[in-house]
């Protein structure tokens, strides 16, 4: 069955894929996969280079999509923990596999880029 271009552009799968594979989405999923549960400040340190605003936005999107769980603990000062949901664990497995593949093949990709950039 052939799907129209308009349908592909508006499909929810594309939006979900964009959330999971965004720069910060990938890093949040991989860090939570490795660590289990993290507080906001711990997650921000582990991800590195992300602003508070962008991390908060990414966490809201991933929480809305059902990939992460936000737990606010009623203590002073307030503590908020983040971890993966069962759906998030599945997504993180795929994202982590892609991240590992990237690490293993970065040399080949960089060599291909140099070859392309220096070709006549």
TATA-V908016 format. One record per run of one state. SS is the DSSP state (@ for helix, = for strand, . for the rest). FROM is the first residue (numbers start at 1). LEN is the number of residues. If there is no record, write none. Layout:
<<SS FROM LEN> <SS FROM LEN>>
This chain:
<<. 1 4> <@ 5 6> <. 11 1> <@ 12 10> <. 22 1> <@ 23 13> <. 36 2> <= 38 2> <@ 40 8> <. 48 4> <@ 52 13> <. 65 3> <= 68 6> <. 74 5> <= 79 6> <. 85 1> <@ 86 33> <. 119 2>>
